[in-house]
Structure formats: structure tokens, C-alpha cells
Amino acid sequence: MSEHERQEHEPLTGAGQEHQPVTGDAPERLTQPDGGQDPAQPDGGTDAADSAQESTTMETVAVPEAAIPELVIISGMSGAGRSTAAKCLEDLGWFVVDNLPPALIPTMVELGARSQGNVARIAVVVDVRGRRFFDNLRESLADLASKNVTRRIVFLESSDEALVRRFESVRRPHPLQGDGRIVDGIDAERELLRELRGDADLVIDTSSLNVHELRAKMDAQFAGEEEPELRATVMSFGFKYGLPVDADLVVDMRFLPNPHWVPELRPFNGLNEEVSAYVFNQPGAKEFIDRYAELLQLIAAGYRREGKRYVTIAVGCTGGKHRSVATAEKLAARLVSQGVETVVVHRDMGRE
């Protein structure tokens, strides 16, 4: 297989890329080696002094609320694709800063507000590389909330197996493994990030995604010119392949008869009209869709009130081929009719 083909099909190999700095104005620095410096700023002293001077004066300047830029915080597991997600936002016109100490995030937002609209959207990559600073993140988030800054947290997740494979493929250690194994570093990082993951507005599981698929997911969430009130992903899956780790709500359709045991329907999937008709002609199927759609209206209203903009609804059956696929399509159609921007993903269809 050629190098181009390998990159097209292999899962994310971001383990080695997570250490690369990203800035909002110099995309070429994405390929800068770990620990490298901007040739124009060999020691960072001038920038640090300028930033300190800005910080001492900004407190006396009244910043209109309308000028506050959008803020996205990108975090998650090392090797799960943070750099790819950041590069995607940079390509969409966001000002991206990598590995910024959390204590400086409010300062970054205030500087963006002073830019007279030139920096309207800021993305900050936060991870555990600077462990001494990472503890300040919750304090910084509280500071942003007190200033009415709208912030969203995107958390990149992946399975232990996928992360180990990616680190081994690039022959680099996990940043937290120390003298131990890669899995020791992964376990330590999961523990440090546990609370942040719980606060995330959007969780993306990259275990089975390649770079292009992750970029497509980020584009689907951030490429729109106008931000919708709520975005939903309705995902069908098979229980025998495991629960989706990024699911907010899980629906179990195994209470309906399985079309797999109908010989003429077995080769097809839930996108087929005959399979869908079979599923929704079963007792309780239509009633379930009606009742659950009503429940989703209540949940969606609550999410909007709480400022949650993303929800993933996982619809499962045994193999993720028939019942879950048909139901996911029906639920997605109901959500669209309720004014919710919706993406449908069939995770396990075609695996059998």
C-alpha cells in the first residue's frame, strides 16, 4: 500500500502530533518539531513583556459585551486527535492557540475583544503537558462564566487500544507515562481529565476515525455561518460491538422482533423500505417513536436553557443493522421537524 493510501485509511495517528504547537496566524508552524521556537522570537521575552503590559492596562478599558469573541476549548486524550481538530478550526478561520496555560485564557479572550472584531473566534488547545498550570483550568472557566463569555468545550476521546496503537506507531512515549508503560500514562491522563470530560459540550470518539473523518465531524459542527441553538447526532449502533462512549442518551430497540430472523429481510438494512416497514409495523414501535420524540422535546428545551449545544443520541439493537438504523432515521426526521439541526451516523452498519 502506498503512503497516500495508508494515510487515507488508517485511524488517527495524532499521538506524535499532540506535542506540536499551533498558532492562529502561522499554519506552517503546525509541523514545527516538539519544543521548537518561532525563529522570529528566539526566547519569547518581547512577547511576554508586551503581554504583561497589555494585562496591566486592560482592566481600565471597558469592553462592550458584543465584542467578546467566541471561545472553544479543545481538550482530550493525547493521541485522540486534538491537533487535527485544532487545525480544522484554524482552516475555518478561528484564531488557534496551542497549549496555552489555562490561567491565561481569560486574558486571551480580553485581548481578542480589544481587536475590534479582528479576532472574533478563538480556539484554545488545553492538555496535561503543562501539569502545573492545568489545575487552574476550573478557576479560569469560572472567571469566564462571571464575564458572560460563551465558551464550548470539545473533548477528543479514544479507546485505550487505539491510543496504544497510535503511540506505538509513531514510537513516542505518552507524556505522562514517565518510567512506566504507555497504558500507565493513559490511565493517569484519564483521571486528570475526568471532570473536564464531564463538563464537555461535545465529545468525539476517534477510536475508529481517520484524520479525514474527524475533520468531517468538526466541519459539521463548526462550518455553519450561523450557530444553531442545538445540534444533534443520532447514531445507530450494535450492542455486540459496545456502547458509543460519546453518547448522551441511549435507546435500546431490542424490545422489537429482529428482522435478521426473517430470511427475505436479512440481507438488507434499516435504510431499506421493507425493513423499516417491518420494524414499525410491530406492536409498540410507532407509539415508542411518538413518546420518545415528545421526551426529546423536553430534553432539548432543557439543554437549550442550560446552554448545551450538542447532544448525541445512540440507538442500539443487536448488530446495528436493522432496528437501530430504521429507528435512528425516524428519530432524526422528528428532530429536524422540531427545528433541531441533526446529523445521522450509522456506526456499525456493514460490519456483518
N, C-alpha and C positions, 0 to 999 in steps of 0.2 A: 504494500500500500504506500502511495506517495505521501510526502509530508503534508500536502494540501488536503488530501483525503483524510488523513489522520486527524487534522485539526477540525474538520467538518463533523466528524462522527464521535470523537472521544468526549467523555464528560469533561466538565470544567477542570482545568489544571491550574487553578489560581493559587495553589499553595505557595509557590515561589513568588508569585506576583504580589501577594498581600503586603510585602515589605517595600513596594515601590512607591515613592511619594507622588502625589497628584496635586497639581495646582490648577487654578481656574483660568490661567492665562497662558500656559505653556504646555500644550498637549504632548510635545516631544519629550518632556521630562518623564512621561509615563514609563519610558524604557530606561530611565536612569538607574544605575546599579544601586543596590541596597547601601544606605549610608552615604550616598553621593551628595554633593552640594551643587547649588546653582553656580556656574562659573562666574556669573556676574556678581555674586555675593559670597565670596570665599569663606567668610566667618559669620555672616548674618548680623554683625554688630550694628550696621547702619539701619537695617530694617527694624531691629529690636529697639533702637533708640527712638526712631520715628514713631513706632507703635506705642511706646511708653508715653511720648509727648502727646499723641492723639488721645490716649486714655485719660490723661490728666485734664484735657480741655473739654472732652465731650460731655462731661457731667453738667456743664453750664449751658449747653446748647439744647434748646427744645426741639425735639424731633417729631414732626407730625406723624400720627399713628398710621396714616395711609402710606407713609414712606417706608414702613417696616418691611423688609424683604421676606419672601417665603423661605422657610428653613426645612431642610430634610437632613436627618442624621442617619447615616449608613453605618451599620454595625453588623456583628455576627461572627460566626466561627472563622478562624484563619483557614484559608483554603476553600471556603464556600463561595467565593466569587465577589468579594467586596470591591476589588479593583475594577472588575468588569462592570459592576453596577455603577460605580463612580464614573467610569469612562463613558458609559451610556448617557448619564445625566450631563456630563460635560459636552457631549456631542449635541445634546438638546438645548444647549445654551446656558446651563447652570454654571455658576462660579463654584468650583470644587476645590476643597482643601483637604489634604490627607493627613491623618494622624495629628490633628490639632488637639492640644491639651484641652479637656472639657471646660476648664475654668475660663478659657479664652473665647468660648463660643458666644456668650453674650456680647463681648467686645466686638467680635466679628460681625454680629448682627447690627450693632450700632454703627460700625463703620460703613456697612452696606447701606444703612438708612441715610447716612450723610453723603452718599454718592449721587444724589439727585436722580435716582432711577437707573443709574448705570449698572448697579448690582441689585437686581430685583429678585433673584433666586439664588440661594446659597445651599450647597450640599457639603456636609462635613463628614468625613470618614473617621469614626471613633473606634478604637480597638484596644486590646490589652497590651500592646507593645510598650506604652508608657504607663506601667502599672502604678507608679507613684501618683500620676495625675488622674487615673481612671476613677478613683474614689470620689473625685469632685463632680462627677457627671450628674448625680442626682441633685446636688445643690445647684448646678448650672441650669438644669431643667426647671427647677422651682423658680429660679430667677427669671427665666424666660416666660414662665406662666404668669408671674406677677407683672410683667411688662406687656401682657397680651400679645405675645409673639406666637403666631401659629406655627407649630412645629410638628413634623411627622417623623416617625422612626421606622426605617426599613431594616429588617433583620434577616440576614442570609444564614440559612440553616443547611445542614447536610448530615448524613449518617456517618457514624464512626468509620465504617468500612470504606466509604467513598473518600473521606478525608485522609485516612491512612494511605490509600492507593495514590492519591494526588501528591502527598508529601514524598512518598517513595519514588514516584515517577520523576520528580524534579530533584531528588537527592538532597533535600534540605530538611533541617530539623524543625520541629514545631517550636514557636517562640517561647513556650512555657515548659518544655519537656526537661530542660536542664540536663542532668546526667541520667535521666530515666528514658523511657520509651516514648514513641510518638503518642501512643494511647494515653500515657500519663499526662502529657501536655494537653490533649484534647479534653480529658476529664477535668483538669484544672480550669481550663478556659470555660467549659460549660457551666461550672459552678460560679465563676466570676460574672458570667453574662446572664445568669438565671433571671434576675429581677428585670434587667433591660429587655430580655425577650418577652417577658410578661407584659411590659409596657408598650411593645411594638404595635404600630398601626398596620403594618404589612409584614408578614413572614413569608419568605420564599424558600422552599426546599429545593436545593440544587443537586440533590443526590444523583438524579438521573438526567440532568440537563447538561447540554454542551453550551459553549460560550454564546452561540447564536440564539439558542432557545432562551437563555437568561436575558439577553438583550431584548428579545421579542416581548418577554414579560415586563421588563422595565418600560419599554416603549408603550405597551398597552396601558400602563398605569400613569405615565407622565407626559406622553407626547401630545395629549389634547391641549388645545389652546385655552379652553375654559375648564376649570376643575369642577367635576360634578360633586353633588352633595354626598353620594355614596356609590362605591363601585363594588360589584360582587363578582366573585369567581365561583361558578358552580362546577364541581369536579366529580365525575363518576370514578369509582374505583372498585377493586375486588378485595374483599376481606382476606382472602387467602394470600394476597400479596402485601398485606399490612395496612394499617391506618395511615392516611396522609398526615405528616407531622405538622403541617401548616393549616390544618382545618380548624375553623372556629366553631362550626356546627356540623354534626354528623347525623346522617339519615340512614337507617337500616331498612332496605327494601326486601329483605329475605322473608318477610311475612307473606309475600305473594308467591304463587307457583312459579317454578323456574322453567322458562322456555327451552332451556338446554335439554330437557327431557321430552320435548316434542320434536320428533325426528325432522319434520319439514322446516322447523324454525332454527334448529341447532346451528346450521352454517351461517346464519345471519346475525346481526347485532341490533341494538336498540334504536339505531337510526333507520332501520327498515320499517316500513309502514305496517307490515303484517305482524312483526314482533311488538311494536308499540300498541297496536290494536289488541293483541292477545293480553298484554300486560294490563291495560286499562279497562278491559272487559271483565277482569277478575273482581270478585266481591271486595269492596272496601277501597279499591285503587283510586277511583275518581274522588271519593269522599276524602281520602287521605290528602290528595293534591289540594283540594279546596281548603281543608282545615289548615294544612301546613302553610299554604300561601297566605292565609289570614294571620297565622302566627308570625310569619316573616314580616308582614306589615308592621306588627307591633315591635318586633326586634329592630327593624330598620329605623323606625321612628326613634327608638331608644338610642341606637348607635349615632344617629344624627345629633340628638341632644347632647350626647357625651363627646361629640367631636370625632368619633371613629369613622374613618372614610373608606375602609376596606373590610370586606368580610369574605371568607372562603367557606362555602357550604359543600361538604363532601357527602356524596350519595353513594352508598355501597350496596353491593349484592355479592354473591359468592365469588364470581370470576370477573366482575366488572365489564361484562359484555352485553347483557340483555336488559334486565330490570333497572339497573342503576343508570344505564345510558339513556333509556327511554324516559325515566323519571327526571333525570338532570335536564333533559331538553324541555320537558313540560314546566319544571320549576323556573328555568331560565326565562321562558316565554312569559310566565306570570310576573316575574320581577321586572322585565322590560315594560310590561303593560302598567306597572306601578311606578314607572319613572326611574328605575334603578339601572344604571349602566352595567351590563352584565357580559362576562366572558365565560364560555363553556369549554371545559377541558375534559377529555376522556382519557384518564391516566393509563388504564390497563387494557383498553380495547385493542385487540390484535395480539395480545401476549399469548393467547392459547393457540 
